[in-house]
Amino acid sequence: MDALTAALKVAASGLGAQSERLRVVSENLANAQSTGSTPGADPYRRKTITFQSEVDRATGGSLVEVSGINRDPSDFPIEFQPGNEAADDKGYVKMPNVNTLVEMADMSEANRSYEANLQVIKQARDLISMTIDLMRNQ
């Protein structure tokens, strides 16, 4: 397999991984205020994503794959909200362990990585197109 096809395959695996990362971050942000439905119930627990490197035997390139989507085991912050349906008898509610600043930073990083992989695909496509044009002209 040629180097341009290998580059396309590596970049495509990066696009898929970052797309999945953006989906997980979006879920976390969408549920940043999702409390439990009954007093003392656990709220939404932040999801985390892990990646692993995998060698593609056909190209010899190192691809990235999602190895798992897990739950963040950190403690839930507690807020005083006596009117909330999830409040305990003292008026405290367990809030999701989602930090919106961390999620926004993750989203920005994933977006930039996605754009970089997309740029690699565009460059490889342009090089393939130029190669075809050169072959036609000979």
PASEBA-1860 file (N, C-alpha, C; in nm, 3 decimals):
! residues 138
1> MDALTAAL> 0.084/-0.117/0.000/0.000/0.000/0.000/0.090/0.124/0.000 ~ 0.052/0.225/-0.076/0.137/0.343/-0.087/0.121/0.436/0.033 ~ 0.212/0.530/0.043/0.216/0.620/0.159/0.093/0.710/0.168 ~ 0.039/0.753/0.055/-0.078/0.841/0.059/-0.202/0.766/0.111 ~ -0.217/0.642/0.070/-0.330/0.563/0.119/-0.314/0.537/0.268 ~ -0.191/0.512/0.312/-0.165/0.492/0.454/-0.197/0.618/0.533 ~ -0.159/0.733/0.479/-0.189/0.861/0.546/-0.339/0.882/0.557 ~ -0.412/0.848/0.452/-0.557/0.860/0.455/-0.618/0.771/0.563
9> KVAASGLG> -0.566/0.649/0.574/-0.619/0.554/0.672/-0.591/0.600/0.815 ~ -0.471/0.652/0.839/-0.435/0.701/0.972/-0.520/0.822/1.009 ~ -0.535/0.916/0.916/-0.616/1.035/0.943/-0.763/1.000/0.963 ~ -0.812/0.903/0.887/-0.951/0.861/0.903/-0.975/0.800/1.041 ~ -0.878/0.725/1.091/-0.894/0.669/1.226/-0.895/0.780/1.330 ~ -0.814/0.884/1.308/-0.814/0.999/1.397/-0.946/1.074/1.394 ~ -1.004/1.088/1.275/-1.135/1.153/1.263/-1.241/1.077/1.341 ~ -1.241/0.947/1.328/-1.339/0.866/1.399/-1.324/0.876/1.550
17> AQSERLRV> -1.201/0.872/1.597/-1.176/0.881/1.741/-1.216/1.016/1.797 ~ -1.181/1.123/1.727/-1.215/1.257/1.775/-1.365/1.284/1.765 ~ -1.428/1.225/1.666/-1.574/1.238/1.655/-1.642/1.173/1.775 ~ -1.595/1.057/1.813/-1.649/0.989/1.931/-1.620/1.070/2.058 ~ -1.502/1.129/2.065/-1.466/1.212/2.181/-1.560/1.332/2.191 ~ -1.590/1.396/2.077/-1.682/1.510/2.077/-1.822/1.467/2.121 ~ -1.863/1.347/2.082/-1.994/1.297/2.124/-2.000/1.280/2.276 ~ -1.894/1.224/2.334/-1.890/1.204/2.479/-1.889/1.338/2.553
25> VSENLANA> -1.811/1.434/2.505/-1.806/1.566/2.566/-1.944/1.633/2.557 ~ -2.010/1.618/2.444/-2.143/1.677/2.427/-2.243/1.617/2.527 ~ -2.236/1.487/2.547/-2.324/1.423/2.646/-2.297/1.478/2.785 ~ -2.169/1.494/2.818/-2.134/1.547/2.949/-2.189/1.688/2.968 ~ -2.170/1.773/2.867/-2.219/1.911/2.877/-2.371/1.917/2.884 ~ -2.438/1.831/2.807/-2.584/1.830/2.807/-2.640/1.787/2.942 ~ -2.566/1.707/3.017/-2.613/1.655/3.145/-2.544/1.720/3.265 ~ -2.483/1.835/3.245/-2.407/1.900/3.352/-2.494/1.943/3.471
33> QSTGSTPG> -2.624/1.950/3.452/-2.715/1.987/3.562/-2.819/1.879/3.589 ~ -2.798/1.759/3.538/-2.895/1.650/3.554/-2.879/1.582/3.690 ~ -2.969/1.612/3.779/-2.966/1.552/3.912/-3.048/1.424/3.912 ~ -3.044/1.354/4.022/-3.126/1.235/4.037/-3.274/1.273/4.044 ~ -3.362/1.175/4.030/-3.505/1.205/4.030/-3.570/1.187/4.168 ~ -3.495/1.126/4.261/-3.548/1.107/4.396/-3.443/1.154/4.496 ~ -3.485/1.185/4.618/-3.389/1.230/4.719/-3.279/1.127/4.742 ~ -3.156/1.173/4.738/-3.041/1.087/4.761/-2.995/1.008/4.640
41> ADPYRRKT> -3.068/1.017/4.528/-3.031/0.943/4.407/-2.907/1.005/4.344 ~ -2.828/0.920/4.283/-2.707/0.969/4.217/-2.744/1.043/4.089 ~ -2.676/1.155/4.062/-2.699/1.229/3.938/-2.620/1.167/3.823 ~ -2.622/1.237/3.712/-2.544/1.193/3.595/-2.396/1.186/3.634 ~ -2.330/1.079/3.593/-2.187/1.063/3.618/-2.112/1.088/3.488 ~ -2.013/1.175/3.496/-1.932/1.214/3.380/-1.872/1.093/3.310 ~ -1.876/1.096/3.176/-1.815/0.990/3.097/-1.674/1.034/3.055 ~ -1.586/0.937/3.048/-1.450/0.961/2.997/-1.424/0.863/2.884
49> ITFQSEVD> -1.335/0.901/2.794/-1.304/0.817/2.679/-1.154/0.789/2.680 ~ -1.117/0.667/2.646/-0.976/0.631/2.637/-0.948/0.575/2.498 ~ -0.828/0.601/2.453/-0.785/0.558/2.321/-0.670/0.460/2.333 ~ -0.649/0.384/2.227/-0.533/0.297/2.219/-0.478/0.301/2.078 ~ -0.351/0.279/2.068/-0.284/0.275/1.939/-0.289/0.133/1.886 ~ -0.317/0.122/1.758/-0.325/-0.010/1.695/-0.249/-0.006/1.563 ~ -0.161/-0.100/1.543/-0.082/-0.104/1.419/-0.163/-0.171/1.309 ~ -0.175/-0.102/1.197/-0.244/-0.157/1.081/-0.144/-0.243/1.005
57> RATGGSLV> -0.173/-0.370/0.990/-0.079/-0.463/0.926/-0.059/-0.433/0.778 ~ -0.162/-0.384/0.712/-0.152/-0.358/0.568/-0.061/-0.239/0.538 ~ -0.071/-0.134/0.622/0.005/-0.012/0.594/0.127/0.004/0.685 ~ 0.125/-0.062/0.798/0.232/-0.042/0.896/0.213/0.086/0.976 ~ 0.105/0.157/0.949/0.076/0.281/1.020/0.014/0.255/1.156 ~ 0.024/0.352/1.243/-0.032/0.341/1.376/-0.167/0.412/1.378 ~ -0.273/0.334/1.396/-0.408/0.388/1.398/-0.452/0.409/1.542 ~ -0.548/0.497/1.560/-0.603/0.521/1.693/-0.744/0.462/1.697
65> EVSGINRD> -0.773/0.393/1.807/-0.903/0.332/1.827/-0.955/0.370/1.965 ~ -1.085/0.377/1.979/-1.145/0.400/2.110/-1.139/0.268/2.186 ~ -1.072/0.270/2.300/-1.061/0.145/2.377/-1.169/0.134/2.483 ~ -1.232/0.245/2.516/-1.340/0.236/2.613/-1.400/0.370/2.649 ~ -1.526/0.364/2.688/-1.595/0.480/2.744/-1.632/0.440/2.886 ~ -1.578/0.512/2.982/-1.595/0.477/3.122/-1.665/0.589/3.197 ~ -1.690/0.566/3.323/-1.751/0.666/3.411/-1.645/0.720/3.505 ~ -1.647/0.850/3.525/-1.553/0.917/3.616/-1.592/0.882/3.760
73> PSDFPIEF> -1.501/0.820/3.837/-1.537/0.778/3.973/-1.529/0.889/4.078 ~ -1.500/1.012/4.038/-1.486/1.119/4.138/-1.618/1.146/4.209 ~ -1.606/1.207/4.326/-1.724/1.235/4.409/-1.814/1.340/4.345 ~ -1.941/1.332/4.379/-2.038/1.430/4.331/-2.032/1.553/4.422 ~ -2.030/1.673/4.364/-2.041/1.793/4.448/-2.182/1.801/4.506 ~ -2.193/1.862/4.620/-2.324/1.875/4.686/-2.359/2.023/4.695 ~ -2.482/2.056/4.658/-2.530/2.195/4.663/-2.657/2.201/4.748 ~ -2.675/2.316/4.809/-2.796/2.339/4.888/-2.905/2.390/4.795
81> QPGNEAAD> -3.005/2.307/4.768/-3.119/2.342/4.683/-3.245/2.278/4.744 ~ -3.299/2.338/4.848/-3.411/2.274/4.919/-3.536/2.253/4.833 ~ -3.555/2.327/4.725/-3.673/2.310/4.641/-3.659/2.203/4.535 ~ -3.541/2.147/4.521/-3.518/2.046/4.417/-3.579/1.913/4.460 ~ -3.637/1.841/4.362/-3.700/1.711/4.394/-3.599/1.606/4.439 ~ -3.470/1.627/4.409/-3.367/1.532/4.448/-3.300/1.569/4.580 ~ -3.351/1.673/4.646/-3.291/1.718/4.772/-3.320/1.619/4.883 ~ -3.219/1.600/4.969/-3.240/1.513/5.084/-3.317/1.591/5.192
89> DKGYVKMP> -3.333/1.531/5.310/-3.412/1.596/5.415/-3.348/1.725/5.468 ~ -3.220/1.746/5.441/-3.152/1.870/5.482/-3.149/1.973/5.370 ~ -3.198/1.938/5.251/-3.203/2.031/5.139/-3.083/2.025/5.046 ~ -2.998/1.925/5.062/-2.878/1.914/4.978/-2.902/1.817/4.862 ~ -2.846/1.854/4.747/-2.863/1.776/4.625/-2.726/1.736/4.572 ~ -2.714/1.609/4.534/-2.591/1.566/4.466/-2.597/1.616/4.323 ~ -2.492/1.686/4.281/-2.484/1.740/4.146/-2.390/1.652/4.063 ~ -2.404/1.654/3.931/-2.315/1.576/3.846/-2.169/1.618/3.864
97> NVNTLVEM> -2.078/1.524/3.845/-1.935/1.552/3.859/-1.877/1.603/3.727 ~ -1.952/1.687/3.659/-1.912/1.744/3.530/-1.864/1.887/3.553 ~ -1.740/1.914/3.514/-1.685/2.050/3.521/-1.692/2.107/3.380 ~ -1.775/2.208/3.360/-1.796/2.260/3.224/-1.669/2.320/3.165 ~ -1.582/2.376/3.247/-1.456/2.431/3.194/-1.367/2.320/3.138 ~ -1.359/2.208/3.208/-1.281/2.094/3.161/-1.342/2.039/3.032 ~ -1.472/2.029/3.028/-1.540/1.978/2.910/-1.520/2.070/2.790 ~ -1.525/2.200/2.811/-1.503/2.295/2.701/-1.360/2.287/2.650
105> ADMSEANR> -1.264/2.268/2.740/-1.125/2.251/2.698/-1.108/2.122/2.619 ~ -1.172/2.014/2.665/-1.168/1.887/2.591/-1.231/1.902/2.453 ~ -1.341/1.976/2.447/-1.409/1.995/2.319/-1.321/2.074/2.223 ~ -1.256/2.175/2.273/-1.167/2.256/2.189/-1.051/2.172/2.137 ~ -0.991/2.093/2.224/-0.879/2.007/2.184/-0.922/1.901/2.082 ~ -1.038/1.841/2.105/-1.089/1.740/2.012/-1.122/1.804/1.877 ~ -1.178/1.924/1.880/-1.212/1.993/1.756/-1.087/2.026/1.675 ~ -0.982/2.071/1.741/-0.857/2.104/1.671/-0.792/1.978/1.614
113> SYEANLQV> -0.796/1.871/1.688/-0.740/1.745/1.639/-0.821/1.693/1.521 ~ -0.952/1.707/1.527/-1.038/1.667/1.416/-1.003/1.748/1.291 ~ -0.988/1.879/1.309/-0.952/1.966/1.196/-0.816/1.930/1.138 ~ -0.720/1.895/1.223/-0.587/1.857/1.174/-0.595/1.729/1.091 ~ -0.671/1.631/1.137/-0.687/1.507/1.061/-0.760/1.532/0.930 ~ -0.856/1.621/0.933/-0.928/1.656/0.810/-0.835/1.723/0.710 ~ -0.745/1.806/0.759/-0.648/1.873/0.672/-0.553/1.770/0.608 ~ -0.513/1.669/0.682/-0.428/1.563/0.627/-0.501/1.493/0.513
121> IKQARDLI> -0.629/1.465/0.533/-0.706/1.399/0.428/-0.717/1.488/0.305 ~ -0.739/1.616/0.324/-0.747/1.709/0.210/-0.615/1.715/0.134 ~ -0.504/1.720/0.207/-0.373/1.725/0.143/-0.343/1.597/0.066 ~ -0.374/1.483/0.125/-0.351/1.355/0.057/-0.438/1.344/-0.067 ~ -0.562/1.389/-0.056/-0.652/1.387/-0.172/-0.597/1.476/-0.285 ~ -0.546/1.594/-0.250/-0.488/1.684/-0.350/-0.365/1.621/-0.416 ~ -0.281/1.554/-0.337/-0.163/1.490/-0.392/-0.201/1.375/-0.485 ~ -0.302/1.299/-0.448/-0.349/1.191/-0.536/-0.403/1.248/-0.666
129> SMTIDLMR> -0.479/1.355/-0.655/-0.535/1.420/-0.774/-0.424/1.474/-0.865 ~ -0.321/1.534/-0.806/-0.208/1.585/-0.885/-0.134/1.471/-0.952 ~ -0.119/1.359/-0.884/-0.052/1.243/-0.942/-0.131/1.190/-1.062 ~ -0.261/1.183/-1.049/-0.345/1.137/-1.161/-0.333/1.232/-1.279 ~ -0.334/1.363/-1.252/-0.319/1.462/-1.359/-0.184/1.447/-1.430 ~ -0.078/1.423/-1.354/0.054/1.405/-1.414/0.057/1.279/-1.501 ~ -0.009/1.174/-1.459/-0.012/1.049/-1.537/-0.091/1.067/-1.666 ~ -0.195/1.147/-1.661/-0.276/1.173/-1.782/-0.196/1.251/-1.886
137> NQ> -0.115/1.345/-1.840/-0.041/1.434/-1.930/0.080/1.366/-1.996 ~ 0.116/1.250/-1.949/0.234/1.183/-2.008/0.197/1.096/-2.123
END
